[in-house]
């Protein structure tokens, strides 16, 4: 597993564990909410740095459609 994928998995597992601990402590999701999302549809500075123009055009179209 690449370091990038491992870091995304760690973020997801952290969010699940935080949710579990908050629930166990009786803390309402209205006070604290643990959220994780797929990074593939998140705007970031990665897009302008893509090496391939083809991939960049496709990804921009997808991001435009999602938003």
N, C-alpha and C positions, 0 to 999 in steps of 0.2 A: 504494500500500500504506500502510495506517495505521501510525502509530508503534508501536502495540501489537503489530500483526502482525509488523512488522519486528523488534521486540525479541524476539518468540518465535522467529522464524526465526534470528536471530543466536544465541540460546541453543542452538538445535538444531545449527547449524553449528559452534559452539564445541565442543559435546560430541563431534561426529564428528571434528573436527580434533584434539582432545585425545586421543581414542582412537587415531587414526592415529599420532600422535607417540609415544604411550606404547608402542604396538606396535613401531614402528620402533626405539625405544630399548631394546627387549627387556624392558620392565617388565611383569610378570605382572598380569593382571586381578585376581589374588588380593590383590595389594598396593594397586593403585589401579584404581578402576573409574569410567569416565566414563558417566554416565546422563543421558538426557533423557526427559521425559514430556510428554504432551499436557496443557496446563493446564486443559482443560475438565472433568476429573474430579478436580481438586485442590481441597481445601478451602482457602478463603482468606477474607479480610475483605471480599471483593467481594460475596458473597451478601447480607449484611444491607443493603448499600447500593444494591441494585437498585431502580430507580424503580417498576417494575411489580410489583404484588402477584401477578398472574397468573404472570409469569415466575418469580418467587420460589418460588411453590408448586410449579411444575413442576420447577424445578431442585432444590429440596429433596427431592422425591420421587425424582428420578434419583440424587442423591447418596446417599440412604438405600438405594436398591436396589443401587448399586455397592458400597457398603461392606458 
